[in-house]
Amino acid sequence: MLGLEWSSALEAPNPDEIALTPAQARRSWVNRAPEHEVLTMFRSVRDAEDAPAPWWLRALDRGRLRSRAEGHAVEDAVSELLAARPGWVFVPWVDLGEVGYWEYVPSESGVYGPATPTTVQFTDSHRGFVHLVPAHRGAGRPQPIDFTVADLRAQIEDIELIA
């Protein structure tokens, strides 16, 4: 039952339009309910079974973030940078609980044909909270590169040139 309740807490109401940024996708209970209730429920579910969750909630649970607002600020800073640049598109349709990612559309056309585009993803795996996944094609998955928002801001032009 707890897992079913958690799934419901992660689901957002159907929007009238597709979210263009993570902020526009923040409609679920985990994004609106009191933070201590969200964290308590997540820990209860996680202790009993696999619990999908937004990256910021996993980071908050691990003590890598002080608050949900701090995680949202990371998403908003990345969004502010990428939404203002041509070619970057937010992809909101991801696994249950996940936030979404940014994709650099021009990188889809690789030198030798279609490629998986360069993406910027949010992660709880390091304290910079941003992964850059370079454009690639063929079998296998490329290793994400650990970034911070400041790294992304400083290197964005080079990233777009390489893509």
N, CA, C and O of each residue as an XYZ file, in Angstrom:
652
protein
N       0.820     -1.198      0.000
C       0.000      0.000      0.000
C       0.865      1.264      0.000
O       0.563      2.244     -0.680
N       1.943      1.212      0.779
C       2.811      2.375      0.889
C       3.413      2.737     -0.472
O       3.526      3.911     -0.824
N       3.797      1.697     -1.231
C       4.349      1.943     -2.567
C       3.345      2.590     -3.498
O       3.700      3.461     -4.292
N       2.113      2.175     -3.407
C       1.043      2.764     -4.217
C       0.817      4.218     -3.822
O       0.636      5.080     -4.682
N       0.829      4.486     -2.525
C       0.668      5.854     -2.043
C       1.826      6.735     -2.519
O       1.629      7.892     -2.890
N       3.048      6.163     -2.501
C       4.217      6.918     -2.959
C       4.113      7.225     -4.455
O       4.409      8.343     -4.879
N       3.700      6.255     -5.245
C       3.520      6.490     -6.690
C       2.546      7.628     -6.928
O       2.762      8.472     -7.798
N       1.482      7.645     -6.156
C       0.494      8.716     -6.272
C       1.111     10.061     -5.883
O       0.807     11.083     -6.498
N       1.973     10.064     -4.869
C       2.622     11.302     -4.424
C       3.564     11.869     -5.482
O       3.802     13.076     -5.521
N       4.100     10.999     -6.340
C       5.028     11.425     -7.392
C       4.311     11.920     -8.645
O       4.846     12.740     -9.392
N       3.108     11.423     -8.868
C       2.379     11.773    -10.083
C       1.887     13.210    -10.033
O       1.397     13.693     -9.012
N       2.034     13.865    -11.152
C       1.546     15.238    -11.285
C       0.236     15.217    -12.071
O       0.041     14.361    -12.933
N      -0.654     16.151    -11.776
C      -1.878     16.238    -12.586
C      -1.511     16.483    -14.055
O      -0.480     17.084    -14.358
N      -2.358     16.016    -14.940
C      -2.100     16.231    -16.364
C      -2.118     17.721    -16.677
O      -3.083     18.417    -16.361
N      -1.057     18.204    -17.295
C      -0.996     19.630    -17.605
C      -1.770     19.960    -18.882
O      -2.044     19.090    -19.709
N      -2.106     21.223    -19.015
C      -2.726     21.682    -20.251
C      -1.684     21.742    -21.370
O      -1.997     21.532    -22.542
N      -0.437     22.034    -20.983
C       0.660     22.137    -21.952
C       1.864     21.371    -21.437
O       1.964     21.090    -20.243
N       2.767     21.037    -22.324
C       4.001     20.339    -21.951
C       4.905     21.298    -21.189
O       5.048     22.462    -21.561
N       5.508     20.799    -20.125
C       6.439     21.610    -19.330
C       7.674     21.940    -20.166
O       8.247     21.068    -20.821
N       8.072     23.203    -20.135
C       9.249     23.653    -20.869
C      10.471     23.819    -19.974
O      11.577     24.065    -20.456
N      10.261     23.684    -18.668
C      11.338     23.767    -17.685
C      10.976     22.862    -16.505
O       9.813     22.494    -16.345
N      11.957     22.504    -15.682
C      11.628     21.722    -14.488
C      10.620     22.445    -13.589
O       9.757     21.796    -12.997
N      10.711     23.753    -13.476
C       9.784     24.506    -12.616
C       8.337     24.298    -13.054
O       7.443     24.203    -12.214
N       8.105     24.228    -14.352
C       6.746     24.029    -14.854
C       6.246     22.603    -14.601
O       5.044     22.343    -14.662
N       7.164     21.691    -14.320
C       6.790     20.295    -14.069
C       6.586     20.008    -12.578
O       6.256     18.880    -12.210
N       6.773     20.987    -11.737
C       6.665     20.785    -10.277
C       5.211     20.872     -9.807
O       4.812     21.848     -9.174
N       4.436     19.850    -10.122
C       3.024     19.868     -9.758
C       2.649     18.721     -8.825
O       1.519     18.671     -8.339
N       3.560     17.812     -8.571
C       3.243     16.648     -7.749
C       3.282     16.991     -6.253
O       3.770     18.046     -5.848
N       2.752     16.066     -5.455
C       2.719     16.241     -4.006
C       4.124     16.431     -3.439
O       4.312     17.242     -2.532
N       5.120     15.694     -3.959
C       6.478     15.799     -3.404
C       7.064     17.190     -3.588
O       7.977     17.573     -2.856
N       6.564     17.947     -4.541
C       7.043     19.307     -4.777
C       6.254     20.373     -4.020
O       6.689     21.523     -3.946
N       5.099     20.008     -3.456
C       4.253     21.003     -2.809
C       4.027     20.761     -1.319
O       3.810     21.708     -0.563
N       4.077     19.517     -0.901
C       3.783     19.180      0.500
C       4.907     19.653      1.417
O       6.015     19.918      0.950
N       4.638     19.760      2.703
C       5.700     20.129      3.640
C       6.901     19.183      3.486
O       6.750     17.963      3.438
N       8.065     19.769      3.413
C       9.278     19.024      3.114
C       9.523     17.864      4.095
O       9.921     16.778      3.675
N       9.294     18.085      5.371
C       9.534     17.019      6.353
C       8.585     15.834      6.134
O       8.968     14.692      6.385
N       7.359     16.087      5.672
C       6.421     14.997      5.380
C       6.889     14.203      4.161
O       6.802     12.976      4.139
N       7.380     14.911      3.156
C       7.869     14.251      1.940
C       9.061     13.363      2.282
O       9.118     12.206      1.866
N       9.993     13.897      3.028
C      11.199     13.148      3.389
C      10.856     11.939      4.267
O      11.413     10.858      4.076
N       9.958     12.114      5.211
C       9.539     11.013      6.076
C       8.887      9.900      5.259
O       9.188      8.723      5.451
N       7.998     10.277      4.356
C       7.322      9.269      3.536
C       8.315      8.565      2.618
O       8.265      7.343      2.476
N       9.209      9.315      1.999
C      10.213      8.721      1.113
C      11.047      7.698      1.883
O      11.274      6.591      1.396
N      11.497      8.057      3.064
C      12.327      7.137      3.851
C      11.552      5.874      4.235
O      12.120      4.781      4.247
N      10.286      6.013      4.542
C       9.463      4.842      4.874
C       9.350      3.898      3.680
O       9.489      2.683      3.818
N       9.100      4.468      2.524
C       8.960      3.650      1.314
C      10.311      3.044      0.946
O      10.406      1.855      0.643
N      11.332      3.855      0.973
C      12.678      3.399      0.601
C      13.140      2.250      1.494
O      13.821      1.338      1.025
N      12.779      2.285      2.761
C      13.166      1.214      3.674
C      12.450     -0.098      3.361
O      12.947     -1.172      3.700
N      11.289     -0.018      2.719
C      10.496     -1.204      2.419
C      10.686     -1.734      1.001
O      10.557     -2.934      0.757
N      10.994     -0.835      0.069
C      11.095     -1.248     -1.345
C      11.840     -0.184     -2.137
O      12.183      0.876     -1.614
N      12.083     -0.487     -3.406
C      12.714      0.492     -4.289
C      11.767      1.681     -4.437
O      10.590      1.509     -4.755
N      12.282      2.871     -4.207
C      11.434      4.060     -4.236
C      11.966      5.065     -5.246
O      12.964      5.734     -4.977
N      11.320      5.188     -6.404
C      11.745      6.235     -7.334
C      11.539      7.593     -6.683
O      10.618      7.786     -5.890
N      12.414      8.531     -7.031
C      12.309      9.861     -6.419
C      13.086     10.863     -7.257
O      14.011     10.484     -7.976
N      12.722     12.135     -7.171
C      13.500     13.163     -7.848
C      14.933     13.190     -7.289
O      15.160     12.856     -6.126
N      15.867     13.581     -8.112
C      17.275     13.630     -7.705
C      17.458     14.444     -6.432
O      18.237     14.069     -5.556
N      16.735     15.563     -6.330
C      16.922     16.448     -5.174
C      16.451     15.798     -3.883
O      16.993     16.089     -2.816
N      15.449     14.921     -3.957
C      14.973     14.238     -2.764
C      15.993     13.196     -2.306
O      16.236     13.038     -1.109
N      16.582     12.494     -3.261
C      17.644     11.538     -2.902
C      18.833     12.275     -2.291
O      19.425     11.799     -1.323
N      19.189     13.438     -2.852
C      20.300     14.240     -2.311
C      19.960     14.780     -0.922
O      20.813     14.801     -0.035
N      18.734     15.209     -0.737
C      18.287     15.698      0.569
C      18.358     14.562      1.601
O      18.823     14.762      2.723
N      17.905     13.402      1.217
C      17.939     12.232      2.093
C      19.381     11.886      2.496
O      19.622     11.472      3.629
N      20.322     12.052      1.586
C      21.736     11.739      1.861
C      22.467     12.857      2.593
O      23.615     12.683      3.001
N      21.815     13.998      2.763
C      22.460     15.128      3.418
C      23.310     15.967      2.485
O      24.110     16.783      2.943
N      23.152     15.780      1.192
C      23.917     16.561      0.211
C      23.263     17.897     -0.107
O      23.919     18.800     -0.625
N      21.992     18.028      0.193
C      21.265     19.289      0.062
C      20.644     19.616      1.414
O      20.306     18.724      2.193
N      20.503     20.898      1.672
C      19.883     21.333      2.928
C      18.366     21.426      2.810
O      17.657     21.364      3.814
N      17.862     21.578      1.565
C      16.417     21.742      1.398
C      16.004     21.429     -0.030
O      16.828     21.394     -0.943
N      14.719     21.206     -0.197
C      14.147     21.022     -1.533
C      14.357     22.289     -2.359
O      14.636     22.214     -3.555
N      14.223     23.450     -1.722
C      14.408     24.726     -2.429
C      15.817     24.840     -3.008
O      16.000     25.402     -4.088
N      16.790     24.321     -2.311
C      18.163     24.345     -2.815
C      18.272     23.501     -4.095
O      18.962     23.893     -5.036
N      17.604     22.361     -4.131
C      17.583     21.525     -5.337
C      16.861     22.217     -6.479
O      17.319     22.199     -7.622
N      15.732     22.825     -6.158
C      14.986     23.556     -7.187
C      15.817     24.720     -7.735
O      15.726     25.050     -8.917
N      16.623     25.337     -6.874
C      17.479     26.445     -7.323
C      18.513     25.956     -8.348
O      18.836     26.678     -9.291
N      19.027     24.746     -8.169
C      19.958     24.175     -9.152
C      19.237     23.995    -10.486
O      19.753     24.388    -11.532
N      18.055     23.406    -10.448
C      17.272     23.214    -11.675
C      16.975     24.547    -12.352
O      17.080     24.671    -13.572
N      16.605     25.538    -11.552
C      16.257     26.849    -12.107
C      17.462     27.548    -12.716
O      17.331     28.212    -13.744
N      18.638     27.411    -12.101
C      19.847     28.038    -12.646
C      20.229     27.402    -13.990
O      20.609     28.108    -14.924
N      20.129     26.087    -14.086
C      20.406     25.402    -15.356
C      19.375     25.824    -16.396
O      19.721     26.091    -17.547
N      18.114     25.885    -15.991
C      17.045     26.276    -16.912
C      17.236     27.696    -17.425
O      17.050     27.967    -18.611
N      17.605     28.592    -16.534
C      17.827     29.984    -16.935
C      18.916     30.067    -18.002
O      18.793     30.825    -18.964
N      19.979     29.290    -17.828
C      21.075     29.292    -18.793
C      20.649     28.672    -20.121
O      20.821     29.283    -21.176
N      20.101     27.473    -20.072
C      19.839     26.727    -21.313
C      18.611     27.209    -22.072
O      18.608     27.191    -23.303
N      17.576     27.636    -21.374
C      16.365     28.109    -22.065
C      16.647     29.358    -22.891
O      15.941     29.632    -23.861
N      17.661     30.106    -22.517
C      17.997     31.337    -23.231
C      18.888     31.081    -24.450
O      19.164     32.001    -25.219
N      19.334     29.843    -24.626
C      20.253     29.529    -25.719
C      19.517     28.733    -26.801
O      18.744     27.828    -26.484
N      19.752     29.062    -28.068
C      19.086     28.303    -29.138
C      19.558     26.852    -29.171
O      20.732     26.556    -28.949
N      18.621     25.967    -29.450
C      18.959     24.561    -29.625
C      18.719     23.681    -28.404
O      18.662     22.459    -28.534
N      18.577     24.276    -27.222
C      18.357     23.493    -26.012
C      16.860     23.335    -25.762
O      16.102     24.303    -25.825
N      16.442     22.092    -25.474
C      15.035     21.773    -25.248
C      14.920     20.944    -23.971
O      15.697     20.014    -23.755
N      13.956     21.284    -23.136
C      13.714     20.502    -21.932
C      12.844     19.301    -22.282
O      11.832     19.444    -22.968
N      13.235     18.121    -21.815
C      12.500     16.878    -22.055
C      11.879     16.433    -20.731
O      12.578     15.905    -19.866
N      10.571     16.643    -20.569
C       9.943     16.340    -19.275
C       9.492     14.895    -19.118
O       9.239     14.463    -17.994
N       9.381     14.132    -20.197
C       8.840     12.781    -20.096
C       9.978     11.806    -19.792
O      10.739     11.397    -20.669
N      10.055     11.460    -18.517
C      11.078     10.539    -18.008
C      10.410      9.564    -17.057
O       9.188      9.575    -16.902
N      11.210      8.721    -16.420
C      10.665      7.748    -15.476
C       9.959      8.433    -14.306
O      10.251      9.582    -13.976
N       9.042      7.722    -13.698
C       8.287      8.229    -12.562
C       9.248      8.755    -11.495
O      10.185      8.068    -11.089
N       8.997      9.978    -11.055
C       9.806     10.584    -10.016
C      10.936     11.446    -10.533
O      11.383     12.359     -9.838
N      11.403     11.177    -11.726
C      12.518     11.948    -12.274
C      12.052     13.317    -12.745
O      10.874     13.510    -13.047
N      12.974     14.258    -12.805
C      12.675     15.650    -13.123
C      12.589     15.903    -14.624
O      11.734     16.666    -15.074
N      13.445     15.285    -15.384
C      13.578     15.571    -16.812
C      15.005     15.989    -17.083
O      15.832     16.030    -16.172
N      15.296     16.297    -18.329
C      16.657     16.676    -18.702
C      16.612     17.645    -19.861
O      15.577     17.818    -20.504
N      17.753     18.281    -20.125
C      17.892     19.207    -21.243
C      18.663     18.502    -22.358
O      19.617     17.767    -22.102
N      18.237     18.736    -23.585
C      18.829     18.094    -24.749
C      19.262     19.177    -25.741
O      18.517     20.120    -26.009
N      20.473     19.030    -26.279
C      20.946     19.971    -27.289
C      20.626     19.386    -28.666
O      21.371     18.552    -29.182
N      19.524     19.824    -29.248
C      18.973     19.247    -30.472
C      19.961     19.239    -31.649
O      20.004     18.243    -32.371
N      20.757     20.294    -31.881
C      21.680     20.234    -33.025
C      22.666     19.072    -32.964
O      23.210     18.678    -33.995
N      22.905     18.523    -31.792
C      23.866     17.424    -31.672
C      23.280     16.075    -32.093
O      23.993     15.072    -32.103
N      21.996     16.039    -32.441
C      21.376     14.787    -32.896
C      21.894     14.353    -34.262
O      21.870     13.167    -34.591
N      22.355     15.299    -35.044
C      22.865     14.934    -36.366
C      24.383     14.807    -36.272
O      25.118     15.775    -36.467
N      24.832     13.598    -35.970
C      26.257     13.331    -35.826
C      26.968     13.353    -37.167
O      26.329     13.384    -38.218
N      28.263     13.338    -37.126
C      29.087     13.365    -38.341
C      28.766     12.176    -39.234
O      28.753     12.309    -40.458
N      28.507     11.013    -38.638
C      28.261      9.805    -39.419
C      26.811      9.355    -39.347
O      26.525      8.163    -39.460
N      25.912     10.280    -39.163
C      24.493      9.945    -39.101
C      23.890     10.343    -37.770
O      24.542     11.000    -36.958
N      22.641      9.945    -37.543
C      21.940     10.352    -36.322
C      22.690      9.909    -35.059
O      23.306      8.844    -35.015
N      22.614     10.743    -34.064
C      23.274     10.460    -32.793
C      22.318     10.737    -31.640
O      21.326     11.449    -31.791
N      22.634     10.166    -30.502
C      21.926     10.540    -29.283
C      22.485     11.891    -28.881
O      23.701     12.035    -28.754
N      21.640     12.876    -28.679
C      22.140     14.238    -28.474
C      22.844     14.446    -27.133
O      22.698     13.656    -26.201
N      23.596     15.511    -27.070
C      24.193     15.954    -25.820
C      23.057     16.260    -24.850
O      22.089     16.930    -25.208
N      23.182     15.770    -23.630
C      22.159     16.052    -22.634
C      22.784     16.590    -21.351
O      23.934     16.303    -21.018
N      21.988     17.370    -20.655
C      22.331     17.859    -19.321
C      21.271     17.286    -18.395
O      20.078     17.550    -18.543
N      21.736     16.495    -17.440
C      20.834     15.805    -16.517
C      21.131     16.236    -15.085
O      22.232     16.689    -14.773
N      20.140     16.089    -14.234
C      20.322     16.376    -12.813
C      20.624     15.064    -12.101
O      20.086     14.017    -12.462
N      21.490     15.121    -11.085
C      21.919     13.904    -10.403
C      22.193     14.151     -8.931
O      22.536     15.260     -8.522
N      22.038     13.109     -8.153
C      22.420     13.165     -6.743
C      23.752     12.446     -6.515
O      24.172     12.281     -5.370
N      24.415     12.019     -7.583
C      25.626     11.211     -7.437
C      26.870     12.016     -7.059
O      27.881     11.428     -6.672
N      26.820     13.329     -7.160
C      27.936     14.178     -6.723
C      27.386     15.537     -6.321
O      26.244     15.869     -6.639
N      28.182     16.309     -5.635
C      27.715     17.575     -5.060
C      27.568     18.715     -6.069
O      27.130     19.804     -5.701
N      27.924     18.487     -7.322
C      27.682     19.493     -8.353
C      26.291     19.381     -8.939
O      25.767     20.346     -9.496
N      25.680     18.187     -8.814
C      24.290     17.899     -9.167
C      23.956     17.980    -10.654
O      22.782     17.938    -11.021
N      24.966     18.096    -11.516
C      24.726     18.160    -12.961
C      25.616     17.136    -13.656
O      26.804     17.021    -13.354
N      25.026     16.396    -14.589
C      25.782     15.501    -15.458
C      25.667     16.010    -16.891
O      24.579     16.342    -17.360
N      26.784     16.065    -17.564
C      26.810     16.335    -18.994
C      27.062     14.999    -19.678
O      28.052     14.326    -19.392
N      26.170     14.618    -20.578
C      26.343     13.382    -21.338
C      26.569     13.798    -22.788
O      25.650     14.282    -23.447
N      27.798     13.609    -23.289
C      28.111     14.040    -24.651
C      27.290     13.281    -25.695
O      26.847     12.159    -25.453
N      27.097     13.898    -26.841
C      26.423     13.235    -27.956
C      27.200     11.962    -28.293
O      28.428     11.927    -28.213
N      26.459     10.922    -28.669
C      27.102      9.656    -29.012
C      26.217      8.866    -29.953
O      25.024      9.139    -30.088
N      26.809      7.903    -30.589
C      26.042      7.002    -31.436
C      26.604      5.612    -31.304
O      27.735      5.431    -30.852
N      25.831      4.640    -31.691
C      26.268      3.255    -31.606
C      25.935      2.630    -30.264
O      25.231      3.205    -29.434
N      26.463      1.439    -30.086
C      26.181      0.669    -28.872
C      26.881      1.272    -27.659
O      27.853      2.018    -27.774
N      26.353      0.923    -26.511
C      26.959      1.381    -25.265
C      26.466      2.744    -24.837
O      25.891      3.503    -25.617
N      26.707      3.025    -23.579
C      26.302      4.317    -23.019
C      27.560      5.088    -22.646
O      28.469      4.535    -22.026
N      27.615      6.343    -23.014
C      28.785      7.139    -22.632
C      28.756      7.448    -21.138
O      27.690      7.467    -20.521
N      29.892      7.681    -20.580
C      29.978      8.037    -19.174
C      29.610      9.514    -19.012
O      30.132     10.373    -19.722
N      28.712      9.795    -18.078
C      28.388     11.204    -17.813
C      29.585     11.904    -17.173
O      30.370     11.288    -16.453
N      29.706     13.172    -17.444
C      30.776     13.986    -16.887
C      30.188     14.816    -15.756
O      29.181     15.499    -15.939
N      30.819     14.756    -14.586
C      30.345     15.520    -13.435
C      30.572     17.002    -13.667
O      31.682     17.430    -13.984
N      29.507     17.783    -13.505
C      29.541     19.229    -13.704
C      28.877     19.917    -12.524
O      28.168     19.290    -11.736
N      29.114     21.201    -12.416
C      28.353     22.077    -11.537
C      27.636     23.068    -12.452
O      27.895     23.111    -13.654
N      26.750     23.847    -11.887
C      26.093     24.891    -12.681
C      27.151     25.873    -13.187
O      27.084     26.321    -14.331
N      28.121     26.205    -12.344
C      29.184     27.139    -12.750
C      30.020     26.558    -13.893
O      30.385     27.285    -14.817
N      30.330     25.255    -13.842
C      31.067     24.604    -14.941
C      30.276     24.711    -16.238
O      30.825     25.040    -17.290
N      28.990     24.431    -16.150
C      28.126     24.472    -17.327
C      28.101     25.879    -17.919
O      28.224     26.059    -19.130
N      27.942     26.857    -17.057
C      27.908     28.258    -17.503
C      29.232     28.636    -18.184
O      29.230     29.288    -19.228
N      30.347     28.230    -17.597
C      31.665     28.585    -18.127
C      31.991     27.873    -19.436
O      32.734     28.404    -20.261
N      31.439     26.674    -19.633
C      31.833     25.862    -20.784
C      30.739     25.687    -21.834
O      30.928     24.929    -22.786
N      29.625     26.351    -21.691
C      28.491     26.112    -22.568
C      28.815     26.339    -24.037
O      28.375     25.561    -24.884
N      29.552     27.357    -24.356
C      29.869     27.612    -25.767
C      30.735     26.494    -26.340
O      30.525     26.079    -27.480
N      31.691     26.008    -25.582
C      32.527     24.908    -26.039
C      31.709     23.624    -26.203
O      31.904     22.872    -27.158
N      30.803     23.386    -25.271
C      29.932     22.210    -25.348
C      29.107     22.246    -26.628
O      28.967     21.232    -27.312
N      28.572     23.397    -26.945
C      27.750     23.511    -28.155
C      28.606     23.370    -29.413
O      28.129     22.826    -30.409
N      29.835     23.836    -29.399
C      30.723     23.697    -30.564
C      31.108     22.240    -30.793
O      31.161     21.779    -31.934
N      31.372     21.525    -29.719
C      31.773     20.114    -29.829
C      30.609     19.281    -30.321
O      30.781     18.364    -31.123
N      29.423     19.607    -29.835
C      28.232     18.822    -30.183
C      27.992     18.873    -31.675
O      27.036     18.274    -32.168
